[in-house]
Amino acid sequence: MTSSQDSLPGASGASSHLLATLSVVIIGRNEGPRLGRCLDSVRAMQAWPGPVEMIYVDSGSTDNSLAVAEAAGAHVIALQPERPTAALGRNAGWRAASGEYILFLDGDTVLHPEFAAAALAELRQHAEVAAVCGHRREMHPNQSIYTRVFDLDWIFPLGEDIFFGGDVLIRRAALEAAGGYDPALIAGEEPELCGRLRAAGWKILRIDHPMTGHDLAMTRWREYWRRGERTGHAAAEVSRRFRGTADGLWAGAVRATAKRALFWMLSPLAALALSLVLRSAWPLALWLLLALALVARTAWKYRWKTRSPYTLALYAVHSHLQQIPIFMGQVRFWFDARRGRQRGLIEYHR
């Protein structure tokens, strides 16, 4: 693809009734070199049967993102919102787009060249499917222990799903019917939209095909904690939106997170206090054995995600440890909601 309106390879020989128009909407904020890499991957897309346009929506970057996108031939939309959200960027992108299908990407991802064509085949085969996603994986899983565990977090069961993430091919008609993303959400806008789509009778499909590589670039504990807080904030806010509905999206997960987080915060203190009272190490030793047993059970549960014992052990610890920052994000949302306050974007990269 050499410009925002050129067709991809393979489109020229297609019959007119098989043509499909695609708008690739990329959102970003200070992505740096990662944005250029994302744009290049879109230009290298293969086998899409029709014209393609590329749109980049920027949310107040202070780097050279706008110039990079323009040089790549993308139509650039520059937003300067007081409260930037991914939902605002995605809505601005698809509403300015002309395609029958919208491919959403985050600026820190790299698109697999054949994903869009594979996803289109599923949409054409299943009229009830609104959106198709595939495998997102970390590009540098060995960069840190954080990228290693979050790489496994991207692995989901295949088939019909209840939500998609930031990368997805979706019918424009479904977006229009649903009204797009909710711009008031600072996170969790994709699952919230999916809840409304499913309530309207649409389905979401996850296929066994590489979709995107993701560059998390996480190397510090503070980033890990902030990301967990953002996840918790999103879960609490979205679950409140669906409270009392037949869907009840994330309500059970929010309650389970609270219980697990309180256990991991309070149980070691209780064991320590009991050890001091009894003047014995046994309470602490028993707590440690229980903790190891819970981690081992989790590792066994998720053994299908990796064959690496080391990675699996890290992921099992992460599955329990992350409950604490997620719970703190939930608490912060509930605290703000009671006072009628809206929190700004929770960024984990600085």
Rosetta silent file (secondary structure, phi, psi, omega in degrees, C-alpha in Angstrom):
SEQUENCE: MTSSQDSLPGASGASSHLLATLSVVIIGRNEGPRLGRCLDSVRAMQAWPGPVEMIYVDSGSTDNSLAVAEAAGAHVIALQPERPTAALGRNAGWRAASGEYILFLDGDTVLHPEFAAAALAELRQHAEVAAVCGHRREMHPNQSIYTRVFDLDWIFPLGEDIFFGGDVLIRRAALEAAGGYDPALIAGEEPELCGRLRAAGWKILRIDHPMTGHDLAMTRWREYWRRGERTGHAAAEVSRRFRGTADGLWAGAVRATAKRALFWMLSPLAALALSLVLRSAWPLALWLLLALALVARTAWKYRWKTRSPYTLALYAVHSHLQQIPIFMGQVRFWFDARRGRQRGLIEYHR
SCORE:     score description
SCORE:     0.000 S_00000001
   1 L     0.000  121.215 -175.050    0.000    0.000    0.000 S_00000001
   2 L  -104.471  -12.790  174.153    1.638    3.226   -1.123 S_00000001
   3 L  -150.790  174.879 -175.018   -1.002    5.738   -0.060 S_00000001
   4 L   -68.866  -10.524 -177.466   -4.093    5.933    2.126 S_00000001
   5 L  -117.169   -0.857 -177.653   -6.368    5.088   -0.824 S_00000001
   6 L   -73.174  152.448  174.476   -4.403    2.417   -2.703 S_00000001
   7 E   -82.295  152.155  177.445   -5.598   -1.183   -2.960 S_00000001
   8 L   -81.204  162.066  177.420   -3.582   -3.948   -1.398 S_00000001
   9 L   -55.923  139.297  178.275   -1.952   -6.711   -3.464 S_00000001
  10 L    99.518  -12.401 -177.600   -4.484   -9.263   -4.651 S_00000001
  11 L   -81.765  -27.293 -170.564   -7.372   -6.841   -5.076 S_00000001
  12 L   -64.732  -30.426 -177.065   -6.926   -6.123   -8.791 S_00000001
  13 L   -94.332    3.871 -176.050   -8.097   -9.531   -9.974 S_00000001
  14 L   -79.609  147.149  174.267  -11.123   -9.815   -7.697 S_00000001
  15 L   -67.941  150.566 -174.303  -14.658   -9.763   -9.052 S_00000001
  16 H   -60.986  -33.710 -177.950  -16.543   -6.570   -8.254 S_00000001
  17 H   -75.256   -9.482  177.837  -19.077   -8.356   -6.052 S_00000001
  18 H   -99.924   -4.717 -179.503  -16.219   -9.694   -3.913 S_00000001
  19 L   -67.511  150.276  177.243  -14.599   -6.306   -3.328 S_00000001
  20 L  -143.234  135.559  178.977  -14.618   -4.914    0.211 S_00000001
  21 L   -93.399  136.312 -175.755  -13.612   -1.468    1.431 S_00000001
  22 E  -127.154  134.936  170.780  -11.433   -1.304    4.529 S_00000001
  23 E  -116.494  120.110  177.459  -10.516    1.567    6.825 S_00000001
  24 E   -95.477  115.718 -177.690   -7.602    0.918    9.162 S_00000001
  25 E  -107.317  115.330  179.729   -7.930    3.145   12.231 S_00000001
  26 E  -110.441  130.428  176.713   -4.804    3.454   14.365 S_00000001
  27 E  -111.979  149.791 -179.308   -4.864    5.352   17.643 S_00000001
  28 E  -165.226  164.330  176.978   -1.811    6.561   19.508 S_00000001
  29 L  -155.486  108.045  179.541   -0.229    8.945   21.952 S_00000001
  30 L    54.141   48.781 -179.225    3.548    9.425   22.057 S_00000001
  31 L   -81.442  -17.396  178.405    4.224    6.001   20.548 S_00000001
  32 L    64.224 -140.286 -177.982    7.575    7.048   19.067 S_00000001
  33 H   -61.865  -22.214 -179.027    9.220    4.520   16.709 S_00000001
  34 H   -63.297  -33.247  179.501    6.495    1.990   17.488 S_00000001
  35 H   -65.689  -44.371  177.887    3.982    4.025   15.462 S_00000001
  36 H   -59.090  -38.859  178.481    6.166    3.952   12.364 S_00000001
  37 H   -65.719  -39.415  177.820    6.466    0.205   12.718 S_00000001
  38 H   -64.340  -47.011 -179.788    2.680   -0.140   13.015 S_00000001
  39 H   -61.673  -40.344  178.023    2.056    1.994    9.937 S_00000001
  40 H   -62.552  -37.484 -179.481    4.603   -0.001    7.931 S_00000001
  41 H   -67.916  -32.954  176.738    2.846   -3.240    8.877 S_00000001
  42 H   -69.063  -40.754  178.583   -0.462   -1.892    7.577 S_00000001
  43 H   -64.718  -23.631 -179.736    1.191   -0.881    4.312 S_00000001
  44 L   -92.528    7.018 -179.238    2.500   -4.450    4.019 S_00000001
  45 L   -57.466  146.298 -177.471   -0.966   -5.990    4.394 S_00000001
  46 L  -124.045  150.278  165.791   -1.745   -8.781    1.928 S_00000001
  47 L    71.172   11.034  174.778   -4.778  -10.282    0.190 S_00000001
  48 L   -75.544  126.926 -172.282   -7.423   -7.712    1.123 S_00000001
  49 L   -87.003   61.967  179.503   -9.861   -7.746   -1.827 S_00000001
  50 L   161.866 -174.845 -178.209  -10.466   -4.047   -2.335 S_00000001
  51 E   -71.089  148.760 -177.688   -9.484   -0.466   -1.548 S_00000001
  52 E  -132.641  138.207  170.705   -7.914    0.412    1.800 S_00000001
  53 E  -121.820  151.734 -177.131   -7.511    3.702    3.624 S_00000001
  54 E  -121.123  125.775 -177.228   -5.294    4.343    6.622 S_00000001
  55 E  -124.404  129.925  175.157   -6.307    6.762    9.377 S_00000001
  56 E  -114.522  126.318  178.636   -4.200    7.769   12.358 S_00000001
  57 E  -111.033  119.093 -177.159   -5.885    9.452   15.330 S_00000001
  58 E  -105.389  136.611 -178.654   -3.510   11.183   17.727 S_00000001
  59 E  -111.021   67.105  172.634   -4.467   12.120   21.290 S_00000001
  60 L    76.760   36.961  178.596   -2.181   15.008   22.136 S_00000001
  61 L   -65.651  148.041  175.011    1.252   13.553   21.391 S_00000001
  62 L  -110.635    4.323  176.070    4.264   15.709   22.130 S_00000001
  63 L   -99.525 -157.022 -176.349    6.637   13.667   19.975 S_00000001
  64 L   -96.315   25.861 -175.615    6.800   13.425   16.169 S_00000001
  65 H   -57.188  -42.710 -177.652    3.873   11.007   15.800 S_00000001
  66 H   -61.657  -44.214 -179.603    1.865   13.314   13.526 S_00000001
  67 H   -65.872  -38.531  178.868    4.767   13.757   11.114 S_00000001
  68 H   -62.708  -44.440 -179.472    5.458   10.015   11.065 S_00000001
  69 H   -66.237  -42.146  179.016    1.833    9.218   10.201 S_00000001
  70 H   -63.158  -40.745  179.690    1.664   11.862    7.480 S_00000001
  71 H   -65.024  -27.569  179.618    4.890   10.586    5.922 S_00000001
  72 L   -83.058   -3.472  178.703    3.393    7.074    5.799 S_00000001
  73 L    90.646   13.957 -179.622    0.406    8.335    3.795 S_00000001
  74 L   -84.915  149.250  168.414   -2.177    8.164    6.553 S_00000001
  75 E   -77.217  124.952 -172.127   -5.029   10.582    6.970 S_00000001
  76 E  -106.201  131.952  174.478   -4.231   12.247   10.298 S_00000001
  77 E  -119.644  118.636 -178.297   -6.763   13.384   12.886 S_00000001
  78 E  -104.196  117.802  178.120   -5.268   15.337   15.788 S_00000001
  79 E  -103.487  147.513  174.895   -7.317   15.474   18.976 S_00000001
  80 L  -132.139   59.327 -176.297   -6.609   17.705   21.967 S_00000001
  81 L   -75.256  149.495  175.728   -9.182   16.502   24.512 S_00000001
  82 L   -65.429  -31.887 -178.038   -9.089   17.646   28.112 S_00000001
  83 L  -129.656   81.899 -175.284   -9.612   14.012   29.127 S_00000001
  84 L   -65.767  136.627  175.544   -8.081   11.801   26.406 S_00000001
  85 L  -138.439  155.865  176.186   -9.458    8.287   26.062 S_00000001
  86 H   -62.911  -34.276 -179.851   -8.966    5.486   23.571 S_00000001
  87 H   -61.828  -41.880  177.692  -12.719    5.555   22.931 S_00000001
  88 H   -59.541  -44.637 -179.566  -12.555    9.177   21.746 S_00000001
  89 H   -64.401  -44.945 -179.047   -9.768    8.297   19.335 S_00000001
  90 H   -66.240  -40.371  178.455  -11.481    5.230   17.921 S_00000001
  91 H   -63.367  -43.278  179.021  -14.784    7.067   17.483 S_00000001
  92 H   -61.942  -36.826 -178.513  -13.099    9.935   15.659 S_00000001
  93 H   -69.384  -52.449 -175.062  -11.361    7.443   13.392 S_00000001
  94 H   -72.157  -27.647  178.558  -14.262    5.259   12.328 S_00000001
  95 H   -74.283  -23.316  174.964  -16.642    8.182   11.921 S_00000001
  96 H   -89.540   -6.553 -175.228  -14.204    9.819    9.502 S_00000001
  97 L   -83.031  160.662  179.311  -13.661    6.526    7.678 S_00000001
  98 L  -114.104   -5.242 -173.671  -15.306    5.423    4.457 S_00000001
  99 L   -74.755  151.095  173.408  -14.806    1.665    4.696 S_00000001
 100 L   -71.041  -28.596  178.221  -17.483   -0.987    4.991 S_00000001
 101 E  -122.127  144.349  179.710  -15.158   -2.709    7.469 S_00000001
 102 E  -118.566  125.585  174.465  -13.050   -1.057   10.182 S_00000001
 103 E  -106.348  110.523  178.481   -9.786   -2.536   11.399 S_00000001
 104 E   -89.637  136.353  175.597   -8.817   -0.996   14.743 S_00000001
 105 E  -137.132  149.347  168.716   -5.193   -1.083   15.846 S_00000001
 106 E   -89.120  149.256 -175.668   -3.233    0.397   18.722 S_00000001
 107 L   -66.504  -12.983  179.326   -0.144    2.344   17.747 S_00000001
 108 L  -100.230   23.931 -179.926    2.148    0.000   19.686 S_00000001
 109 E  -118.834  164.876  174.053    1.184   -3.053   17.619 S_00000001
 110 E  -125.966  125.201 -175.308    2.342   -4.661   14.385 S_00000001
 111 E   -80.169  136.056  171.292   -0.310   -6.159   12.114 S_00000001
 112 L   -71.439  134.416 -171.800    0.060   -9.658   10.681 S_00000001
 113 L   -61.605  -25.311 -174.848   -0.140   -9.239    6.891 S_00000001
 114 L  -108.125    2.020 -175.938   -2.872  -11.841    6.344 S_00000001
 115 H   -63.911  -47.269 -174.575   -5.077  -11.313    9.403 S_00000001
 116 H   -58.657  -42.780  179.819   -7.534   -8.852    7.857 S_00000001
 117 H   -64.978  -40.463  179.118   -8.258  -11.128    4.887 S_00000001
 118 H   -65.550  -39.816  179.366   -8.733  -14.146    7.177 S_00000001
 119 H   -68.589  -37.894  178.143  -11.088  -12.178    9.441 S_00000001
 120 H   -60.463  -40.772  179.177  -13.064  -10.906    6.445 S_00000001
 121 H   -58.322  -38.288  178.755  -13.689  -14.485    5.306 S_00000001
 122 H   -69.456  -40.698  179.616  -15.303  -15.216    8.692 S_00000001
 123 H   -64.759  -37.495  178.864  -17.474  -12.097    8.568 S_00000001
 124 H   -71.167  -28.085 -178.937  -18.693  -13.003    5.100 S_00000001
 125 H   -82.753  -27.900 -174.823  -19.476  -16.532    6.200 S_00000001
 126 L  -125.555   99.237 -175.952  -21.312  -15.563    9.402 S_00000001
 127 L   -65.694  -22.520 -178.090  -23.742  -12.675    9.024 S_00000001
 128 L   -83.673   -7.714 -178.621  -24.455  -12.628   12.775 S_00000001
 129 E   -87.815  123.383  179.630  -20.801  -11.955   13.652 S_00000001
 130 E   -85.740  -34.680 -171.231  -20.042   -8.275   14.228 S_00000001
 131 E  -147.467  148.951  179.002  -16.326   -8.544   14.909 S_00000001
 132 E  -130.512  132.774  174.196  -13.407  -10.923   14.505 S_00000001
 133 E  -129.407  166.739 -179.037  -10.145  -10.956   16.432 S_00000001
 134 E  -132.709 -143.357 -177.958   -7.183  -13.329   16.488 S_00000001
 135 E   -89.940  121.773  166.963   -3.970  -13.852   18.429 S_00000001
 136 E  -104.274  129.925  179.304   -2.216  -10.832   19.933 S_00000001
 137 E  -134.699  156.278  177.081    1.191  -11.697   21.378 S_00000001
 138 E   -71.144  137.192  179.429    4.082   -9.758   22.835 S_00000001
 139 L   -75.031  -28.923 -178.148    6.869   -9.014   20.354 S_00000001
 140 L  -130.025   67.731 -175.133    9.545   -9.133   23.063 S_00000001
 141 L   -64.519  -21.937 -178.493    8.297  -11.567   25.721 S_00000001
 142 L   -94.066    8.852 -179.549   11.779  -12.048   27.157 S_00000001
 143 L   -64.193  -37.916 -179.223   12.389   -8.335   27.703 S_00000001
 144 L  -159.710  171.260  176.841   11.308   -8.572   31.360 S_00000001
 145 H   -65.679  -26.374 -178.782    9.303  -10.723   33.730 S_00000001
 146 H   -72.201  -46.443  178.620    6.388   -8.375   33.095 S_00000001
 147 H   -66.221  -30.502  179.439    6.338   -8.832   29.318 S_00000001
 148 H   -64.997  -44.082 -177.646    6.754  -12.562   29.821 S_00000001
 149 H   -77.665  -35.333  179.938    3.600  -12.911   31.929 S_00000001
 150 H   -72.193  -22.072  173.495    1.494  -10.455   29.944 S_00000001
 151 H   -60.638  -39.581  177.896    2.334  -12.359   26.785 S_00000001
 152 H   -74.209  -25.773  177.964    0.358  -15.270   28.238 S_00000001
 153 H   -63.664  -22.928 -179.924   -2.440  -12.904   29.276 S_00000001
 154 L   -80.091   -7.564 -176.187   -3.176  -12.373   25.570 S_00000001
 155 L   -89.081  118.982 -178.985   -3.957  -16.065   25.037 S_00000001
 156 L  -124.757  157.847  172.761   -7.693  -16.767   25.078 S_00000001
 157 L   -60.962  150.296 -177.518   -9.835  -19.764   24.107 S_00000001
 158 L   -87.915  164.874  178.086  -10.933  -19.773   20.484 S_00000001
 159 E   103.118 -156.620 -179.705  -14.455  -19.525   19.091 S_00000001
 160 E   -66.083  133.591 -175.771  -17.319  -17.291   20.159 S_00000001
 161 E  -126.680  171.748  179.808  -16.162  -14.820   22.801 S_00000001
 162 L   -99.839  -12.023  179.690  -17.740  -12.140   24.971 S_00000001
 163 L  -157.539  161.946  168.948  -15.300   -9.336   24.135 S_00000001
 164 L  -123.219  171.761 -179.524  -12.466   -8.163   21.923 S_00000001
 165 L  -104.494 -149.355 -176.519   -9.568   -5.836   22.684 S_00000001
 166 L   -71.838  -21.577 -179.082   -7.993   -2.863   20.957 S_00000001
 167 L  -108.076  121.238 -176.203   -7.203   -4.804   17.765 S_00000001
 168 E  -168.163  148.827  169.525  -10.221   -6.106   15.849 S_00000001
 169 E  -101.607  124.892 -173.403  -11.921   -6.182   12.441 S_00000001
 170 E  -135.754  148.516  176.289  -15.516   -5.026   12.825 S_00000001
 171 E   -70.652  134.521  175.901  -18.446   -4.268   10.561 S_00000001
 172 H   -60.947  -37.288 -179.501  -19.144   -0.578   10.221 S_00000001
 173 H   -59.236  -37.450  179.051  -22.868   -1.374   10.342 S_00000001
 174 H   -68.473  -40.646  177.282  -22.443   -2.884   13.819 S_00000001
 175 H   -62.184  -44.543 -179.165  -20.551    0.183   15.048 S_00000001
 176 H   -64.091  -41.335 -179.646  -23.207    2.500   13.687 S_00000001
 177 H   -64.893  -35.995 -178.354  -26.027    0.497   15.247 S_00000001
 178 H   -85.067  -15.820 -178.060  -24.314    0.498   18.641 S_00000001
 179 L    85.887   10.733  178.087  -23.263    4.153   18.475 S_00000001
 180 L    79.933 -162.731 -178.772  -19.569    3.352   18.747 S_00000001
 181 L   -80.537  156.139  177.583  -17.431    3.360   21.872 S_00000001
 182 L   -85.278  110.408 -175.587  -18.390    5.165   25.068 S_00000001
 183 L   -69.940  -10.843 -179.640  -16.048    8.191   25.246 S_00000001
 184 L   -78.189  -16.216 -177.690  -16.640    8.596   28.991 S_00000001
 185 L   -84.823  130.197  177.252  -14.691    5.423   29.779 S_00000001
 186 L   -86.505  -11.599  175.837  -10.967    5.841   30.430 S_00000001
 187 L  -164.771  161.450  179.139  -10.470    2.076   30.017 S_00000001
 188 L    78.030   16.829 -177.513  -12.565   -0.994   29.308 S_00000001
 189 H   -69.028  -28.653  179.803  -14.289    0.648   26.339 S_00000001
 190 H   -70.774  -52.033  177.301  -13.982   -2.475   24.184 S_00000001
 191 H   -59.910  -34.383  179.075  -15.734   -4.931   26.562 S_00000001
 192 H   -64.690  -43.689  176.152  -18.423   -2.312   27.244 S_00000001
 193 H   -62.511  -41.521  179.755  -19.116   -1.970   23.509 S_00000001
 194 H   -61.140  -37.907  177.424  -19.108   -5.755   23.184 S_00000001
 195 H   -60.591  -41.299  178.547  -21.744   -6.004   25.898 S_00000001
 196 H   -70.564  -37.504  178.114  -24.022   -3.692   23.932 S_00000001
 197 H   -63.506  -45.134 -178.624  -23.328   -5.521   20.676 S_00000001
 198 H   -67.805  -33.372  177.065  -24.169   -8.893   22.203 S_00000001
 199 H   -65.311  -27.092  179.218  -27.316   -7.482   23.778 S_00000001
 200 L   -88.054    1.848  176.318  -28.387   -6.446   20.275 S_00000001
 201 L   101.185   -1.053  178.288  -27.883   -9.990   18.969 S_00000001
 202 L   -78.972  158.949  175.689  -24.412   -9.696   17.450 S_00000001
 203 E  -120.224  158.516  178.806  -21.657  -12.259   18.056 S_00000001
 204 E  -122.173  133.117 -173.489  -17.893  -11.893   18.492 S_00000001
 205 E  -121.642  132.111  174.620  -15.517  -14.478   17.068 S_00000001
 206 E  -110.634  119.854 -174.004  -11.910  -15.248   18.035 S_00000001
 207 E  -106.429  159.445 -179.215  -10.084  -17.180   15.318 S_00000001
 208 E   -85.549   74.435 -179.142   -6.911  -19.256   15.321 S_00000001
 209 E  -151.670  137.197  175.781   -4.825  -16.810   13.308 S_00000001
 210 E   -58.002  137.627 -178.531   -1.986  -14.415   14.218 S_00000001
 211 E  -115.410  -63.373 -178.260   -3.376  -10.876   14.473 S_00000001
 212 E  -143.517  153.194  165.822   -0.881   -8.459   15.981 S_00000001
 213 E   -99.568  139.213 -175.393    2.410   -8.280   17.782 S_00000001
 214 E  -117.705  138.569 -179.877    2.323   -5.960   20.782 S_00000001
 215 L  -109.983   85.089 -177.467    5.204   -3.960   22.228 S_00000001
 216 L   -65.888  -38.025  177.574    4.338   -3.586   25.900 S_00000001
 217 L    52.896   45.720 -179.374    7.846   -2.325   26.757 S_00000001
 218 L  -104.877  124.047 -177.482    7.268   -2.832   30.482 S_00000001
 219 L  -132.370   -2.751 -174.092   10.345   -3.093   32.684 S_00000001
 220 L  -125.873  148.781  179.211    9.384   -1.521   36.023 S_00000001
 221 H   -59.166  -39.665 -178.911    7.240   -2.496   38.982 S_00000001
 222 H   -60.282  -38.654  178.587    5.473    0.880   38.950 S_00000001
 223 H   -65.527  -41.497  178.284    4.286    0.248   35.388 S_00000001
 224 H   -60.435  -45.340 -178.448    2.997   -3.177   36.374 S_00000001
 225 H   -65.251  -45.037 -179.137    1.091   -1.708   39.321 S_00000001
 226 H   -63.470  -38.403  178.490   -0.407    1.159   37.297 S_00000001
 227 H   -64.134  -39.332  176.271   -1.560   -1.215   34.577 S_00000001
 228 H   -63.546  -41.500  177.631   -3.307   -3.321   37.214 S_00000001
 229 H   -61.222  -41.235  179.085   -5.004   -0.229   38.637 S_00000001
 230 H   -63.757  -40.288  177.699   -6.264    0.711   35.177 S_00000001
 231 H   -61.724  -43.566 -179.938   -7.646   -2.806   34.699 S_00000001
 232 H   -65.538  -41.594  177.900   -9.443   -2.620   38.035 S_00000001
 233 H   -59.838  -45.523 -179.742  -10.898    0.801   37.298 S_00000001
 234 H   -62.697  -45.081 -178.223  -12.213   -0.461   33.954 S_00000001
 235 H   -62.300  -42.762 -179.293  -13.707   -3.623   35.450 S_00000001
 236 H   -66.278  -43.446 -177.104  -15.506   -1.713   38.201 S_00000001
 237 H   -69.719  -43.958 -179.149  -16.905    0.953   35.885 S_00000001
 238 H   -67.679  -41.510  179.953  -18.009   -1.423   33.135 S_00000001
 239 H   -62.960  -33.296  177.289  -19.562   -3.898   35.567 S_00000001
 240 H   -66.734  -33.275  178.382  -21.596   -1.063   37.092 S_00000001
 241 H   -62.666  -33.331 -174.897  -22.907   -0.233   33.604 S_00000001
 242 L  -103.748   11.720  178.751  -24.254   -3.775   33.269 S_00000001
 243 L   -62.942  131.323  178.826  -25.501   -4.190   36.836 S_00000001
 244 L    84.603   -2.364  177.921  -28.985   -5.680   36.865 S_00000001
 245 L   -92.465  167.449  178.058  -28.858   -6.767   33.218 S_00000001
 246 L   -64.790  -28.878 -179.002  -29.038  -10.332   31.947 S_00000001
 247 L   -71.748  -50.035 -178.441  -25.398  -10.028   30.884 S_00000001
 248 L    58.330   38.118 -172.660  -24.002   -8.877   34.218 S_00000001
 249 L   -53.200  122.828  172.644  -20.645   -8.270   32.514 S_00000001
 250 L    69.443   -0.117 -177.782  -17.671   -8.649   34.885 S_00000001
 251 H   -60.660  -45.810  178.858  -19.811   -8.445   38.034 S_00000001
 252 H   -65.286  -38.343  179.839  -18.664  -11.860   39.218 S_00000001
 253 H   -65.799  -38.275  178.967  -15.048  -11.116   38.324 S_00000001
 254 H   -63.984  -43.988  178.470  -15.089   -7.870   40.296 S_00000001
 255 H   -64.916  -41.807 -179.352  -16.387   -9.640   43.409 S_00000001
 256 H   -64.355  -39.816  178.291  -13.872  -12.466   43.003 S_00000001
 257 H   -61.347  -43.858  179.734  -10.995   -9.997   42.641 S_00000001
 258 H   -59.708  -43.910 -179.187  -11.986   -8.225   45.849 S_00000001
 259 H   -65.612  -44.732 -177.677  -12.042  -11.498   47.782 S_00000001
 260 H   -67.738  -41.001  179.992   -8.725  -12.712   46.401 S_00000001
 261 H   -64.278  -43.560  179.011   -6.987   -9.374   46.927 S_00000001
 262 H   -63.513  -36.979  176.780   -8.173   -9.122   50.529 S_00000001
 263 H   -60.735  -48.270 -176.486   -6.971  -12.665   51.151 S_00000001
 264 H   -71.685  -23.149  177.548   -3.474  -11.901   49.852 S_00000001
 265 H   -84.326  -37.449 -171.827   -3.287   -8.621   51.760 S_00000001
 266 H   -96.653  -32.678 -174.916   -4.696   -9.791   55.102 S_00000001
 267 H   -63.274  -40.625  177.766   -3.788  -13.464   55.413 S_00000001
 268 H   -66.122  -33.202  176.882    0.008  -12.977   55.746 S_00000001
 269 H   -67.188  -39.511  178.128   -0.581  -10.331   58.398 S_00000001
 270 H   -65.469  -41.252  178.869   -2.883  -12.687   60.271 S_00000001
 271 H   -64.609  -41.192  178.787   -0.315  -15.504   60.044 S_00000001
 272 H   -64.461  -43.938  179.481    2.435  -13.191   61.288 S_00000001
 273 H   -61.915  -41.919 -179.980    0.311  -11.976   64.198 S_00000001
 274 H   -66.070  -36.950  177.700   -0.568  -15.538   65.150 S_00000001
 275 H   -63.995  -39.398  179.670    3.083  -16.555   65.002 S_00000001
 276 H   -68.249  -41.342 -179.842    3.993  -13.705   67.346 S_00000001
 277 H   -65.258  -43.908 -177.718    1.198  -14.543   69.765 S_00000001
 278 H   -84.943   -9.513 -176.133    2.064  -18.257   69.820 S_00000001
 279 L    54.463   46.117 -178.200    5.798  -17.621   69.592 S_00000001
 280 L  -143.390  145.024  178.063    5.921  -20.215   66.858 S_00000001
 281 L   -83.783   -5.341 -174.611    6.861  -20.165   63.166 S_00000001
 282 H   -61.336  -43.018  178.139    4.177  -22.699   62.326 S_00000001
 283 H   -58.471  -42.346  177.912    1.407  -20.233   61.364 S_00000001
 284 H   -67.396  -38.930  179.447    3.726  -18.495   58.906 S_00000001
 285 H   -64.604  -41.325  178.375    4.988  -21.822   57.591 S_00000001
 286 H   -66.290  -37.538  177.446    1.444  -23.074   57.037 S_00000001
 287 H   -63.794  -41.740  179.380    0.527  -19.838   55.260 S_00000001
 288 H   -63.032  -41.222  178.287    3.539  -20.236   52.983 S_00000001
 289 H   -63.864  -40.081  177.699    2.560  -23.815   52.170 S_00000001
 290 H   -63.799  -42.778  179.515   -0.983  -22.665   51.366 S_00000001
 291 H   -62.558  -43.658  178.627    0.329  -19.909   49.121 S_00000001
 292 H   -63.446  -38.182  179.703    2.579  -22.348   47.266 S_00000001
 293 H   -66.094  -40.684  178.776   -0.315  -24.767   46.856 S_00000001
 294 H   -65.878  -40.611  177.785   -2.538  -22.051   45.380 S_00000001
 295 H   -65.300  -42.082  179.141    0.190  -20.967   42.958 S_00000001
 296 H   -63.351  -39.682  178.340    0.821  -24.577   41.936 S_00000001
 297 H   -63.200  -40.640  178.945   -2.900  -25.117   41.311 S_00000001
 298 H   -66.380  -40.961  177.909   -3.007  -22.020   39.111 S_00000001
 299 H   -60.337  -41.615  178.981    0.059  -23.152   37.171 S_00000001
 300 H   -65.543  -38.449 -179.230   -1.607  -26.502   36.497 S_00000001
 301 H   -62.869  -37.026 -175.324   -4.819  -24.761   35.383 S_00000001
 302 L  -105.495   21.284 -178.791   -3.003  -22.660   32.784 S_00000001
 303 H   -62.627  -19.640  179.722   -0.480  -25.238   31.606 S_00000001
 304 H   -71.996  -12.871 -177.460   -2.122  -25.124   28.157 S_00000001
 305 H   -84.480  -23.024 -178.039   -0.731  -21.609   27.616 S_00000001
 306 L  -159.690  153.715  176.072    2.978  -22.478   27.640 S_00000001
 307 L   -98.594   -2.193 -178.354    5.415  -25.363   27.836 S_00000001
 308 L   -86.407  115.082  178.861    7.990  -23.354   29.787 S_00000001
 309 H   -59.629  -38.595 -179.639    7.934  -24.272   33.510 S_00000001
 310 H   -64.304  -48.317  179.354    9.652  -20.991   34.397 S_00000001
 311 H   -63.208  -40.428 -179.853    7.164  -18.864   32.461 S_00000001
 312 H   -63.882  -40.243  178.027    4.265  -20.874   33.827 S_00000001
 313 H   -64.125  -43.893  177.459    5.491  -20.357   37.402 S_00000001
 314 H   -61.381  -42.131 -178.112    5.826  -16.607   36.843 S_00000001
 315 H   -66.112  -36.697  178.715    2.380  -16.470   35.302 S_00000001
 316 H   -65.206  -43.178  176.596    0.853  -18.332   38.230 S_00000001
 317 H   -62.980  -44.941  178.736    2.384  -15.868   40.709 S_00000001
 318 H   -58.381  -40.299 -177.420    1.253  -12.965   38.515 S_00000001
 319 H   -59.487  -31.978  178.015   -2.313  -14.318   38.391 S_00000001
 320 H   -89.310  -43.852 -175.785   -2.555  -13.933   42.177 S_00000001
 321 H   -63.185  -37.957 -176.684   -0.333  -10.894   42.694 S_00000001
 322 L   -66.601  -15.148  179.607   -2.132   -8.739   40.138 S_00000001
 323 H   -62.548  -28.105 -176.822   -5.370   -9.028   42.133 S_00000001
 324 H   -71.267  -54.499  177.180   -4.042   -6.429   44.580 S_00000001
 325 H   -64.788  -31.854  176.540   -3.463   -3.495   42.155 S_00000001
 326 H   -62.713  -44.488  178.271   -6.629   -4.455   40.264 S_00000001
 327 H   -62.589  -40.275  179.012   -8.587   -4.281   43.523 S_00000001
 328 H   -63.936  -35.463  174.721   -6.993   -0.930   44.365 S_00000001
 329 H   -64.644  -37.421  176.348   -8.136    0.364   40.969 S_00000001
 330 H   -64.540  -44.352 -179.652  -11.655   -0.788   41.783 S_00000001
 331 H   -60.808  -42.588  179.617  -11.536    0.929   45.157 S_00000001
 332 H   -62.883  -39.257  178.213  -10.370    4.161   43.539 S_00000001
 333 H   -64.375  -47.834 -179.119  -13.271    4.020   41.076 S_00000001
 334 H   -60.893  -39.918  179.335  -15.837    3.394   43.823 S_00000001
 335 H   -62.624  -45.714  179.938  -14.326    6.221   45.914 S_00000001
 336 H   -67.386  -39.910 -177.477  -14.486    8.645   42.977 S_00000001
 337 H   -62.954  -38.825  179.728  -17.993    7.546   41.964 S_00000001
 338 H   -64.882  -26.432 -178.791  -19.376    8.267   45.434 S_00000001
 339 L  -102.211    6.187  177.439  -17.988   11.806   45.165 S_00000001
 340 L    68.061   25.807 -179.065  -19.087   12.358   41.584 S_00000001
 341 L  -100.063  148.620  173.862  -15.521   12.683   40.320 S_00000001
 342 L  -111.296  127.534 -179.508  -14.133   11.490   36.999 S_00000001
 343 L   -85.318  146.869  176.966  -10.575   10.240   36.931 S_00000001
 344 L   -76.800  179.476 -178.494   -8.256   11.114   34.069 S_00000001
 345 L   -56.871  130.890  177.312   -6.421    8.658   31.856 S_00000001
 346 L   -95.231  101.303 -178.916   -4.414    6.103   33.859 S_00000001
 347 L  -100.225  135.698  178.182   -1.138    5.762   31.955 S_00000001
 348 L  -100.816  -11.329  172.428    1.462    3.224   33.001 S_00000001
 349 L  -102.169  139.267  178.581    4.195    4.499   30.661 S_00000001
 350 L  -118.208    0.000    0.000    5.803    7.854   31.371 S_00000001
